[in-house]
Amino acid sequence: MFLWLGEKINYKKVILNEFGSPEVLRVVKKPTLPEPGTGEVRVKVLAASATFTDTMIRKGIYYGFKETPPLSPGYDMVGLVDKLGVDVTGLKTGQMVADLTVFGAYTEYMLRPANSLVPVPTGLDPAQAVSMVLSYVTAYQMLHRIAKVQRGQKILVHGAGGAVGTALLELGKLLDLEMYGTASKTKHDLVTSLGAAPIDYKSEDFLAKMQAIGGVDAAFDAISGDNFKRSFKSLKKGGMLVAYGFYNQALGRGGNVAKDYMNIALWNLLPNGRKAAFYSIGDLRKKNLEWFKKDLSTLFGLLKEDKLKPSIERRMKLEDAAQAHRLIEQAAVKGRIVLMIGK
């Protein structure tokens, strides 16, 4: 049932009033639904991912993020169009849509610009669909738009048992790639099941292993710091390092974002035939929204055809957001967590 102008309803939303540990996340009740303005849509959220990026936003250390508390985390969502604002065309109430929100998706209702919404094919599971938005678009664009990986090439994936890592392996398998993935021992079965050779990052030297096979065509690294340097050395001539995060810094294990950016720029100047790039889904989306929409639609098509099967370890409630963040920071999750918010 869709709600008419002026009708009041209590709806739940996760709020943080200060940056900090998972305990800063609080579920609050809002007394009145937000009303869409011109060009906006009110969305009844069905599912939102709980991601490592969300934990960085919660801590106030997500690079380039300028919003301040109070705010709600939630980098992506899938939901139903609940109400259309003035001058909105091409959408209808009850239609399932997806969006990269960056923040704000841990809520039962939210407003979004109509032009940022991507239709979700009917019949898709909201939890699987929302997995496509941040994790799989990130993986897809790094593979196809940044590294431009070709069928049968070799790749190295760090954090191969995580949300983006598993997406990279699934998409890489569709390209018949020879894949290697670093992960904790507990996630090796998952990495193997996705077609990659697992490497225990605690006890094995991934650089030595990659050099022993002549190097890889692309390495995907969100670890940061010295790991970036070792990944760059893992490349064969003509290979590319795609850096896309600062995991060590986020966990307080050192690292310097500005220095990492500078190193990547400098490595591109070295006369060794290798390249390095930093990928940000938000930055690329701002530069080319149509790429984002096209790539997400492509992924929805692959999901509809059962060519992708997102590894979802847990479906949790909105009230479980703090626990979800704890599990993510403990690296206790194989694949991803989805917050199931609405029906």
VOBA-1610 file (N, C-alpha, C; in pm, whole numbers, padded with zeros to 5 digits, always signed):
BEGIN
Met+00085-00119+00000Met+00000+00000+00000Met+00088+00123+00000Phe+00056+00220-00081Phe+00136+00340-00092Phe+00067+00455-00022Leu+00144+00546+00030Leu+00095+00643+00125Leu+00071+00778+00059Trp-00040+00841+00095Trp-00079+00967+00035Trp-00018+01084+00111Leu-00010+01197+00042Leu+00045+01319+00100Leu-00025+01350+00232Gly+00052+01379+00334Gly-00006+01419+00461Gly-00021+01304+00559Glu-00014+01179+00512Glu-00028+01067+00603Glu+00099+01050+00683Lys+00086+01031+00812Lys+00201+01017+00900Lys+00223+00869+00932Ile+00348+00833+00945Ile+00382+00695+00978Ile+00516+00695+01049Asn+00528+00610+01149Asn+00658+00591+01213Asn+00742+00499+01125Tyr+00863+00541+01094Tyr+00953+00452+01020Tyr+01089+00453+01086Lys+01161+00342+01069Lys+01288+00324+01137Lys+01406+00366+01049Lys+01508+00414+01119Lys+01628+00460+01050Lys+01746+00444+01146Val+01861+00402+01093Val+01982+00393+01174Val+02056+00526+01166Ile+02087+00582+01281Ile+02154+00712+01288Ile+02281+00700+01370Leu+02385+00772+01329Leu+02500+00792+01416Leu+02512+00942+01444Asn+02522+00976+01571Asn+02532+01117+01611Asn+02676+01162+01628Glu+02767+01065+01622Glu+02911+01095+01625Glu+02983+00981+01557Phe+03100+01008+01503Phe+03181+00903+01444Phe+03240+00817+01555Gly+03254+00687+01528Gly+03312+00602+01631Gly+03292+00454+01606Ser+03286+00377+01714Ser+03275+00231+01708Ser+03134+00192+01664Pro+03110+00061+01642Pro+02975+00018+01602Pro+02866+00062+01700Glu+02904+00086+01825Glu+02804+00124+01926Glu+02740+00260+01900Val+02799+00341+01811Val+02738+00472+01783Val+02614+00458+01695Leu+02593+00340+01635Leu+02477+00318+01549Leu+02354+00295+01634Arg+02251+00377+01612Arg+02128+00369+01689Arg+02008+00364+01595Val+01912+00280+01626Val+01787+00277+01550Val+01690+00378+01613Val+01643+00470+01531Val+01548+00570+01579Val+01419+00560+01497Lys+01312+00614+01553Lys+01185+00619+01481Lys+01158+00763+01439Lys+01129+00779+01311Lys+01094+00911+01258Lys+00942+00917+01245Pro+00879+01028+01283Pro+00733+01032+01289Pro+00662+01058+01157Thr+00734+01115+01060Thr+00668+01155+00935Thr+00754+01117+00816Leu+00693+01065+00713Leu+00768+01029+00592Leu+00821+01153+00522Pro+00941+01145+00464Pro+00992+01257+00385Pro+00912+01272+00256Glu+00889+01394+00214Glu+00813+01420+00093Glu+00907+01451-00024Pro+00890+01383-00138Pro+00979+01408-00252Pro+00956+01546-00312Gly+01066+01613-00343Gly+01059+01742-00410Gly+01060+01722-00561Thr+01076+01831-00634Thr+01081+01824-00780Thr+01198+01736-00824Gly+01168+01639-00910Gly+01272+01550-00962Gly+01315+01441-00867Glu+01245+01428-00754Glu+01282+01328-00654Glu+01179+01215-00647Val+01224+01105-00588Val+01138+00988-00567Val+01154+00943-00422Arg+01041+00911-00358Arg+01050+00845-00227Arg+01054+00695-00251Val+01152+00631-00188Val+01173+00487-00206Val+01150+00416-00073Lys+01074+00308-00078Lys+01059+00218+00036Lys+01171+00115+00025Val+01269+00125+00111Val+01389+00043+00100Val+01359-00102+00139Leu+01403-00194+00055Leu+01388-00337+00082Leu+01516-00400+00135Ala+01630-00357+00081Ala+01757-00417+00120Ala+01870-00316+00103Ala+01967-00322+00193Ala+02087-00239+00184Ala+02207-00325+00221Ser+02315-00308+00151Ser+02436-00383+00186Ser+02498-00327+00313Ala+02561-00415+00390Ala+02648-00371+00499Ala+02790-00400+00452Thr+02869-00296+00431Thr+02998-00310+00365Thr+03112-00253+00449Phe+03233-00289+00411Phe+03351-00233+00479Phe+03355-00082+00462Thr+03310-00034+00346Thr+03306+00110+00322Thr+03215+00179+00424Asp+03102+00115+00457Asp+03013+00171+00558Asp+03084+00187+00692Thr+03170+00092+00727Thr+03241+00102+00855Thr+03339+00219+00853Met+03397+00248+00738Met+03487+00362+00727Met+03411+00494+00742Ile+03292+00499+00681Ile+03208+00618+00695Ile+03168+00636+00842Arg+03134+00525+00908Arg+03096+00531+01049Arg+03208+00586+01136Lys+03332+00554+01100Lys+03448+00602+01176Lys+03489+00743+01139Gly+03437+00793+01025Gly+03476+00926+00980Gly+03609+00929+00909Ile+03649+00814+00851Ile+03781+00808+00786Ile+03770+00770+00638Tyr+03650+00778+00581Tyr+03635+00745+00439Tyr+03686+00863+00357Tyr+03788+00837+00278Tyr+03860+00944+00208Tyr+03765+01021+00114Gly+03762+01152+00130Gly+03681+01237+00044Gly+03537+01256+00091Phe+03498+01184+00198Phe+03360+01195+00249Phe+03351+01316+00340Lys+03264+01411+00306Lys+03260+01539+00379Lys+03137+01555+00467Glu+03043+01458+00464Glu+02924+01469+00548Glu+02962+01454+00696Thr+02886+01519+00782Thr+02911+01511+00925Thr+02784+01463+00997Pro+02801+01403+01117Pro+02684+01357+01192Pro+02593+01474+01229Pro+02463+01445+01252Pro+02402+01312+01244Pro+02381+01267+01101Leu+02404+01140+01077Leu+02381+01083+00944Leu+02354+00934+00957Ser+02306+00878+00848Ser+02278+00735+00841Ser+02374+00673+00741Pro+02440+00560+00775Pro+02522+00491+00676Pro+02435+00422+00572Gly+02501+00357+00479Gly+02430+00279+00377Gly+02467+00324+00238Tyr+02563+00251+00175Tyr+02621+00292+00048Tyr+02535+00256-00073Asp+02446+00158-00057Asp+02361+00120-00169Asp+02229+00065-00119Met+02132+00059-00208Met+02001+00007-00167Met+01923-00040-00289Val+01826-00129-00260Val+01722-00168-00356Val+01590-00147-00285Gly+01493-00088-00355Gly+01365-00063-00293Gly+01255-00045-00396Leu+01138-00010-00346Leu+01022+00013-00432Leu+00990+00162-00439Val+00958+00208-00558Val+00914+00346-00573Val+00785+00363-00494Asp+00787+00456-00397Asp+00673+00475-00308Asp+00592+00600-00345Lys+00662+00703-00392Lys+00592+00826-00431Lys+00680+00906-00525Leu+00619+00963-00628Leu+00691+01041-00728Leu+00677+01190-00699Gly+00788+01263-00711Gly+00783+01407-00702Gly+00739+01469-00834Val+00732+01600-00836Val+00692+01673-00958Val+00798+01653-01066Asp+00752+01642-01190Asp+00838+01633-01308Asp+00919+01503-01316Val+00874+01399-01247Val+00940+01269-01257Val+00867+01185-01361Thr+00942+01139-01459Thr+00884+01054-01564Thr+00966+00926-01575Gly+00907+00824-01635Gly+00978+00699-01661Gly+00980+00603-01545Leu+00919+00640-01433Leu+00910+00552-01317Leu+00765+00545-01271Lys+00731+00437-01201Lys+00594+00425-01150Lys+00597+00364-01010Thr+00496+00396-00931Thr+00491+00343-00795Thr+00485+00191-00798Gly+00556+00132-00704Gly+00562-00014-00697Gly+00677-00075-00775Gln+00743+00005-00856Gln+00854-00044-00938Gln+00979-00063-00851Met+01051-00173-00872Met+01175-00195-00799Met+01290-00120-00865Val+01369-00050-00782Val+01479+00031-00832Val+01600+00013-00741Ala+01716+00053-00792Ala+01840+00044-00716Ala+01915+00175-00728Asp+02002+00201-00629Asp+02083+00322-00636Asp+02208+00307-00550Leu+02311+00380-00590Leu+02433+00396-00511Leu+02414+00523-00431Thr+02381+00509-00304Thr+02344+00624-00222Thr+02462+00690-00153Val+02571+00616-00133Val+02692+00654-00060Val+02666+00659+00091Phe+02560+00723+00132Phe+02518+00717+00272Phe+02366+00729+00276Gly+02307+00689+00389Gly+02165+00710+00407Gly+02074+00592+00382Ala+02127+00477+00340Ala+02040+00365+00300Ala+01996+00276+00415Tyr+02050+00296+00535Tyr+02004+00217+00650Tyr+01874+00280+00703Thr+01769+00267+00628Thr+01642+00331+00662Thr+01529+00260+00590Glu+01408+00276+00640Glu+01294+00214+00574Glu+01243+00298+00456Tyr+01262+00428+00462Tyr+01221+00517+00352Tyr+01329+00622+00330Met+01349+00659+00203Met+01444+00766+00173Met+01407+00834+00043Leu+01462+00954+00022Leu+01443+01028-00102Leu+01566+01013-00188Arg+01545+00999-00319Arg+01655+00990-00414Arg+01622+01069-00540Pro+01725+01127-00605Pro+01701+01191-00735Pro+01654+01086-00834Ala+01550+01117-00907Ala+01493+01019-01000Ala+01595+00974-01105Asn+01681+01067-01149Asn+01774+01032-01257Asn+01888+00942-01211Ser+01899+00918-01080Ser+02006+00829-01033Ser+01958+00685-01015Leu+01828+00662-01025Leu+01772+00529-01001Leu+01785+00439-01123Val+01814+00312-01098Val+01827+00213-01204Val+01719+00106-01183Pro+01635+00081-01284Pro+01531-00021-01270Pro+01591-00159-01244Val+01526-00234-01155Val+01566-00371-01125Val+01467-00464-01195Pro+01515-00561-01273Pro+01423-00654-01341Pro+01330-00725-01242Thr+01209-00746-01283Thr+01113-00815-01197Thr+01160-00958-01168Gly+01129-01004-01049Gly+01161-01141-01012Gly+01294-01158-00941Leu+01377-01053-00937Leu+01506-01066-00869Leu+01489-01054-00718Asp+01568-01131-00646Asp+01573-01124-00501Asp+01640-00991-00463Pro+01576-00908-00380Pro+01635-00778-00343Pro+01775-00790-00283Ala+01800-00896-00204Ala+01933-00912-00143Ala+02039-00939-00249Gln+02006-01021-00347Gln+02101-01046-00455Gln+02116-00923-00543Ala+02005-00855-00567Ala+02010-00735-00652Ala+02095-00625-00590Val+02080-00603-00460Val+02157-00495-00397Val+02305-00528-00395Ser+02338-00657-00397Ser+02480-00696-00402Ser+02549-00648-00529Met+02470-00628-00635Met+02526-00582-00762Met+02572-00437-00756Val+02509-00357-00670Val+02521-00211-00682Val+02661-00161-00649Leu+02711-00187-00530Leu+02844-00141-00492Leu+02950-00245-00526Ser+02934-00366-00475Ser+03039-00467-00488Ser+03064-00509-00633Tyr+02957-00542-00704Tyr+02975-00595-00839Tyr+03004-00485-00941Val+02943-00368-00927Val+02980-00259-01019Val+03126-00223-01000Thr+03171-00217-00874Thr+03314-00192-00848Thr+03400-00295-00920Ala+03368-00423-00902Ala+03447-00529-00965Ala+03439-00521-01117Tyr+03319-00502-01169Tyr+03298-00498-01314Tyr+03375-00382-01377Gln+03366-00264-01317Gln+03434-00148-01376Gln+03585-00159-01364Met+03634-00215-01253Met+03779-00232-01242Met+03831-00330-01347Leu+03757-00437-01370Leu+03797-00536-01470Leu+03788-00481-01612His+03674-00420-01644His+03644-00386-01784His+03678-00243-01824Arg+03662-00149-01733Arg+03683-00009-01770Arg+03819+00047-01728Ile+03879-00013-01625Ile+04009+00036-01578Ile+04122-00054-01628Ala+04122-00181-01585Ala+04229-00272-01625Ala+04210-00327-01765Lys+04085-00325-01814Lys+04053-00377-01949Lys+04109-00518-01967Val+04077-00604-01871Val+04126-00742-01872Val+04066-00819-01989Gln+04150-00899-02054Gln+04108-00979-02169Gln+04091-01125-02130Arg+04008-01194-02204Arg+03978-01334-02177Arg+04106-01417-02164Gly+04112-01498-02058Gly+04223-01590-02039Gly+04345-01532-01969Gln+04342-01403-01934Gln+04458-01344-01868Gln+04465-01387-01721Lys+04574-01345-01655Lys+04597-01379-01515Lys+04571-01258-01426Ile+04502-01281-01314Ile+04479-01171-01220Ile+04507-01216-01078Leu+04542-01116-00994Leu+04561-01135-00851Leu+04457-01050-00779Val+04384-01112-00687Val+04278-01043-00613Val+04309-01052-00464His+04325-00936-00401His+04342-00934-00256His+04206-00927-00188Gly+04199-00987-00068Gly+04070-00992+00000Gly+03969-01071-00081Ala+04015-01183-00136Ala+03936-01258-00233Ala+03809-01319-00173Gly+03803-01329-00040Gly+03685-01386+00023Gly+03584-01282+00067Gly+03612-01155+00039Gly+03522-01047+00078Gly+03420-01014-00029Ala+03347-00905-00008Ala+03236-00870-00097Ala+03284-00837-00238Val+03382-00747-00252Val+03432-00712-00385Val+03518-00825-00440Gly+03595-00889-00352Gly+03681-00998-00396Gly+03603-01112-00460Thr+03496-01156-00396Thr+03416-01264-00454Thr+03350-01221-00584Ala+03311-01092-00592Ala+03252-01041-00717Ala+03356-01043-00829Leu+03479-01004-00798Leu+03586-01009-00898Leu+03607-01152-00948Leu+03607-01247-00856Leu+03629-01386-00896Leu+03515-01439-00982Glu+03392-01407-00945Glu+03277-01452-01024Glu+03282-01395-01165Leu+03308-01266-01174Leu+03314-01201-01306Leu+03436-01249-01384Gly+03546-01274-01313Gly+03666-01325-01379Gly+03646-01464-01435Lys+03567-01544-01364Lys+03538-01680-01412Lys+03463-01677-01544Leu+03378-01577-01562Leu+03305-01562-01688Leu+03398-01530-01804Leu+03518-01478-01771Leu+03618-01445-01873Leu+03726-01554-01884Asp+03705-01665-01814Asp+03804-01775-01814Asp+03942-01726-01770Leu+03945-01639-01670Leu+04072-01588-01622Leu+04142-01691-01534Glu+04274-01683-01533Glu+04354-01760-01437Glu+04368-01671-01314Met+04309-01713-01202Met+04293-01623-01089Met+04362-01674-00963Tyr+04420-01579-00890Tyr+04485-01606-00762Tyr+04427-01509-00661Gly+04394-01558-00541Gly+04331-01472-00443Gly+04387-01487-00304Thr+04428-01377-00243Thr+04473-01383-00104Thr+04351-01378-00012Ala+04356-01458+00093Ala+04245-01464+00188Ala+04292-01539+00312Ser+04217-01526+00421Ser+04247-01605+00539Ser+04213-01751+00512Lys+04275-01839+00587Lys+04259-01983+00564Lys+04112-02025+00568Thr+04034-01962+00653Thr+03894-02001+00668Thr+03811-01972+00543Lys+03863-01888+00454Lys+03789-01851+00334Lys+03841-01920+00207His+03938-02011+00223His+03999-02074+00106His+03902-02161+00028Asp+03811-02228+00098Asp+03713-02311+00026Asp+03625-02224-00063Leu+03585-02109-00012Leu+03504-02017-00092Leu+03581-01968-00213Val+03706-01928-00193Val+03789-01878-00303Val+03806-01988-00409Thr+03832-02109-00364Thr+03848-02221-00457Thr+03720-02247-00535Ser+03605-02241-00465Ser+03477-02268-00531Ser+03446-02165-00641Leu+03509-02047-00631Leu+03486-01942-00730Leu+03590-01945-00842Gly+03674-02048-00841Gly+03765-02069-00953Gly+03904-02011-00940Ala+03942-01972-00818Ala+04074-01912-00798Ala+04162-02000-00710Ala+04292-01983-00724Ala+04388-02051-00637Ala+04408-01965-00514Pro+04373-02015-00394Pro+04385-01933-00273Pro+04528-01921-00224Ile+04560-01807-00166Ile+04690-01780-00106Ile+04664-01730+00036Asp+04723-01796+00134Asp+04708-01753+00273Asp+04793-01629+00297Tyr+04729-01515+00316Tyr+04805-01390+00327Tyr+04889-01384+00455Lys+04857-01470+00552Lys+04933-01469+00678Lys+05062-01550+00669Ser+05060-01658+00591Ser+05175-01749+00592Ser+05244-01766+00458Glu+05184-01713+00350Glu+05243-01730+00218Glu+05282-01595+00157Asp+05386-01597+00076Asp+05435-01476+00010Asp+05373-01466-00129Phe+05271-01381-00142Phe+05201-01373-00272Phe+05293-01319-00381Leu+05385-01229-00346Leu+05474-01173-00446Leu+05563-01282-00506Ala+05620-01366-00420Ala+05705-01476-00469Ala+05625-01570-00558Lys+05502-01599-00520Lys+05418-01689-00599Lys+05385-01629-00736Met+05356-01499-00739Met+05321-01435-00866Met+05444-01422-00957Gln+05558-01394-00899Gln+05680-01387-00980Gln+05719-01523-01034Ala+05687-01628-00959Ala+05718-01765-01003Ala+05637-01806-01125Ile+05522-01745-01146Ile+05441-01778-01264Ile+05457-01674-01375Gly+05554-01584-01356Gly+05582-01484-01460Gly+05502-01356-01447Gly+05434-01341-01334Gly+05358-01219-01310Gly+05215-01228-01361Val+05133-01133-01319Val+04992-01130-01357Val+04964-01008-01445Asp+04853-01014-01517Asp+04814-00904-01606Asp+04747-00791-01530Ala+04686-00823-01415Ala+04620-00721-01335Ala+04616-00766-01190Ala+04633-00670-01099Ala+04622-00695-00956Ala+04522-00596-00898Phe+04433-00645-00812Phe+04328-00561-00753Phe+04349-00559-00603Asp+04377-00441-00549Asp+04429-00430-00413Asp+04360-00317-00337Ala+04295-00352-00226Ala+04236-00251-00138Ala+04306-00248-00003Ile+04423-00313+00007Ile+04490-00325+00136Ile+04566-00198+00173Ser+04633-00139+00076Ser+04706-00012+00089Ser+04851-00031+00134Gly+04924+00082+00136Gly+05061+00085+00186Gly+05157-00005+00111Asp+05236-00080+00187Asp+05336-00169+00130Asp+05275-00276+00041Asn+05150-00313+00068Asn+05084-00415-00014Asn+05069-00366-00158Phe+05038-00236-00176Phe+05030-00179-00310Phe+05163-00200-00385Lys+05272-00172-00315Lys+05405-00184-00377Lys+05433-00328-00419Arg+05399-00423-00333Arg+05423-00564-00363Arg+05331-00612-00476Ser+05208-00561-00479Ser+05117-00595-00589Ser+05171-00543-00722Phe+05225-00423-00719Phe+05282-00363-00841Phe+05398-00449-00892Lys+05479-00501-00800Lys+05591-00586-00838Lys+05545-00723-00887Ser+05417-00758-00859Ser+05362-00886-00903Ser+05319-00885-01049Leu+05318-00767-01110Leu+05270-00753-01247Leu+05374-00796-01349Lys+05327-00853-01459Lys+05414-00875-01573Lys+05422-00745-01653Lys+05509-00737-01749Lys+05519-00618-01832Lys+05386-00597-01905Gly+05336-00475-01900Gly+05207-00445-01959Gly+05092-00460-01862Gly+05120-00506-01739Gly+05016-00528-01640Gly+04974-00400-01570Met+04862-00408-01498Met+04810-00291-01426Met+04769-00326-01284Leu+04811-00241-01190Leu+04761-00246-01053Leu+04642-00153-01043Val+04530-00205-00992Val+04413-00121-00963Val+04397-00118-00811Ala+04427-00003-00752Ala+04411+00017-00609Ala+04274+00078-00585Tyr+04204+00029-00483Tyr+04068+00081-00466Tyr+04024+00094-00320Gly+04120+00096-00227Gly+04081+00112-00088Gly+04200+00123+00004Phe+04170+00141+00131Phe+04275+00161+00233Phe+04241+00080+00357Tyr+04238-00051+00339Tyr+04196-00143+00444Tyr+04281-00130+00570Asn+04414-00129+00554Asn+04502-00122+00671Asn+04479+00005+00751Gln+04467+00116+00680Gln+04445+00242+00750Gln+04313+00240+00826Ala+04211+00183+00765Ala+04078+00179+00828Ala+04080+00098+00956Leu+04167-00002+00964Leu+04176-00086+01083Leu+04285-00040+01179Gly+04342+00077+01151Gly+04444+00131+01240Gly+04577+00061+01231Arg+04605+00002+01115Arg+04730-00071+01097Arg+04834+00011+01021Gly+04821+00141+01027Gly+04916+00228+00957Gly+04868+00261+00817Gly+04956+00322+00740Gly+04920+00361+00604Gly+04896+00511+00596Asn+04917+00564+00479Asn+04902+00707+00456Asn+04837+00726+00320Val+04713+00775+00319Val+04637+00786+00195Val+04708+00875+00095Ala+04753+00993+00140Ala+04818+01088+00049Ala+04944+01026-00012Lys+05020+00953+00070Lys+05142+00889+00021Lys+05109+00780-00080Asp+05003+00704-00053Asp+04963+00599-00147Asp+04924+00657-00282Tyr+04848+00765-00281Tyr+04812+00832-00406Tyr+04936+00879-00481Met+05030+00937-00407Met+05153+00988-00469Met+05234+00874-00529Asn+05245+00762-00457Asn+05321+00648-00507Asn+05261+00594-00637Ile+05129+00583-00640Ile+05063+00531-00761Ile+05089+00623-00880Ala+05086+00753-00857Ala+05117+00848-00964Ala+05262+00833-01010Leu+05352+00814-00915Leu+05495+00802-00948Leu+05525+00673-01023Trp+05459+00563-00983Trp+05485+00434-01047Trp+05450+00438-01195Asn+05352+00519-01231Asn+05315+00531-01372Asn+05424+00596-01455Leu+05516+00666-01388Leu+05625+00734-01460Leu+05746+00643-01478Leu+05747+00531-01408Leu+05863+00441-01416Leu+05866+00372-01553Pro+05986+00359-01612Pro+05997+00298-01747Pro+06003+00146-01742Asn+05904+00083-01676Asn+05908-00063-01665Asn+05790-00131-01733Gly+05709-00053-01805Gly+05600-00112-01881Gly+05478-00150-01799Arg+05476-00116-01671Arg+05360-00145-01586Arg+05284-00017-01556Lys+05157-00032-01520Lys+05075+00084-01490Lys+05004+00066-01357Ala+04962+00177-01298Ala+04885+00173-01174Ala+04775+00278-01182Ala+04661+00247-01122Ala+04549+00341-01121Ala+04474+00326-00991Phe+04410+00435-00947Phe+04325+00428-00830Phe+04180+00437-00876Tyr+04098+00344-00830Tyr+03958+00341-00870Tyr+03869+00382-00755Ser+03773+00469-00784Ser+03669+00508-00689Ser+03536+00502-00762Ile+03445+00418-00715Ile+03316+00405-00782Ile+03241+00538-00782Gly+03252+00613-00672Gly+03182+00741-00664Gly+03237+00843-00763Asp+03370+00851-00774Asp+03431+00947-00866Asp+03396+00913-01010Leu+03404+00784-01046Leu+03375+00746-01184Leu+03227+00768-01216Arg+03141+00747-01118Arg+02997+00768-01138Arg+02967+00916-01162Lys+03038+01003-01089Lys+03019+01148-01110Lys+03062+01189-01250Lys+03170+01128-01298Lys+03221+01162-01431Lys+03134+01103-01541Asn+03078+00985-01516Asn+03002+00918-01622Asn+02889+00835-01560Leu+02777+00902-01532Leu+02662+00835-01472Leu+02608+00727-01564Glu+02614+00752-01696Glu+02559+00653-01790Glu+02638+00524-01788Trp+02770+00530-01767Trp+02848+00408-01751Trp+02796+00328-01633Phe+02775+00397-01521Phe+02726+00329-01401Phe+02593+00260-01428Lys+02500+00333-01489Lys+02368+00277-01517Lys+02378+00158-01613Lys+02460+00172-01716Lys+02475+00064-01814Lys+02538-00058-01750Asp+02642-00037-01669Asp+02713-00149-01608Asp+02624-00220-01506Leu+02548-00144-01427Leu+02458-00206-01330Leu+02347-00284-01401Ser+02295-00228-01509Ser+02192-00299-01586Ser+02247-00428-01646Thr+02372-00424-01693Thr+02437-00545-01745Thr+02447-00651-01637Leu+02485-00610-01516Leu+02497-00704-01404Leu+02362-00761-01364Phe+02258-00679-01365Phe+02124-00730-01337Phe+02085-00836-01440Gly+02124-00814-01565Gly+02096-00912-01670Gly+02166-01044-01645Leu+02293-01037-01603Leu+02369-01159-01572Leu+02309-01231-01452Leu+02262-01153-01354Leu+02198-01213-01237Leu+02068-01281-01276Lys+01992-01216-01361Lys+01863-01271-01407Lys+01885-01402-01483Glu+01999-01411-01553Glu+02031-01531-01631Glu+02100-01638-01546Asp+02111-01615-01416Asp+02177-01708-01323Asp+02324-01728-01354Lys+02386-01628-01417Lys+02530-01635-01443Lys+02610-01581-01325Leu+02542-01513-01234Leu+02605-01463-01111Leu+02524-01514-00993Lys+02596-01553-00888Lys+02530-01599-00765Lys+02604-01535-00648Pro+02563-01417-00606Pro+02633-01346-00499Pro+02646-01431-00373Ser+02764-01428-00315Ser+02788-01503-00191Ser+02738-01419-00074Ile+02620-01449-00028Ile+02560-01377+00085Ile+02563-01469+00207Glu+02648-01435+00302Glu+02658-01521+00420Glu+02545-01495+00519Arg+02508-01367+00534Arg+02405-01336+00633Arg+02307-01232+00580Arg+02181-01256+00611Arg+02076-01156+00590Arg+02032-01113+00729Met+02054-00987+00761Met+02029-00938+00895Met+01923-00828+00893Lys+01874-00792+01009Lys+01773-00688+01020Lys+01839-00550+01034Leu+01761-00446+01012Leu+01810-00310+01029Leu+01864-00290+01171Glu+01795-00351+01268Glu+01837-00339+01408Glu+01972-00407+01435Asp+02017-00490+01342Asp+02144-00563+01359Asp+02262-00490+01295Ala+02244-00363+01258Ala+02349-00291+01184Ala+02481-00288+01261Ala+02475-00263+01392Ala+02599-00257+01470Ala+02671-00391+01470Gln+02595-00499+01487Gln+02656-00632+01485Gln+02714-00663+01347Ala+02645-00621+01242Ala+02697-00641+01107Ala+02832-00573+01091His+02845-00452+01142His+02972-00379+01134His+03083-00450+01212Arg+03047-00505+01328Arg+03148-00579+01406Arg+03199-00699+01327Leu+03109-00774+01266Leu+03149-00892+01189Leu+03238-00854+01072Ile+03205-00744+01005Ile+03284-00699+00892Ile+03425-00662+00936Glu+03435-00590+01046Glu+03567-00546+01094Glu+03650-00661+01150Gln+03584-00768+01190Gln+03656-00887+01237Gln+03693-00979+01122Ala+03658-00938+00998Ala+03680-01021+00879Ala+03618-01159+00897Ala+03502-01161+00965Ala+03435-01287+00998Ala+03331-01326+00895Val+03326-01256+00784Val+03220-01278+00685Val+03279-01331+00555Lys+03224-01442+00508Lys+03260-01495+00376Lys+03161-01437+00276Gly+03208-01346+00193Gly+03117-01282+00098Gly+03064-01154+00155Arg+02929-01147+00176Arg+02870-01019+00215Arg+02754-01036+00312Ile+02722-00924+00376Ile+02605-00915+00463Ile+02506-00820+00397Val+02378-00858+00402Val+02271-00770+00351Val+02173-00745+00464Leu+02139-00618+00482Leu+02035-00581+00577Leu+01900-00587+00506Met+01814-00675+00550Met+01680-00687+00492Met+01588-00592+00568Ile+01537-00492+00499Ile+01472-00380+00568Ile+01321-00381+00551Gly+01273-00401+00430Gly+01130-00395+00406Gly+01081-00518+00332Lys+00949-00524+00314Lys+00888-00635+00241Lys+00811-00583+00121
//
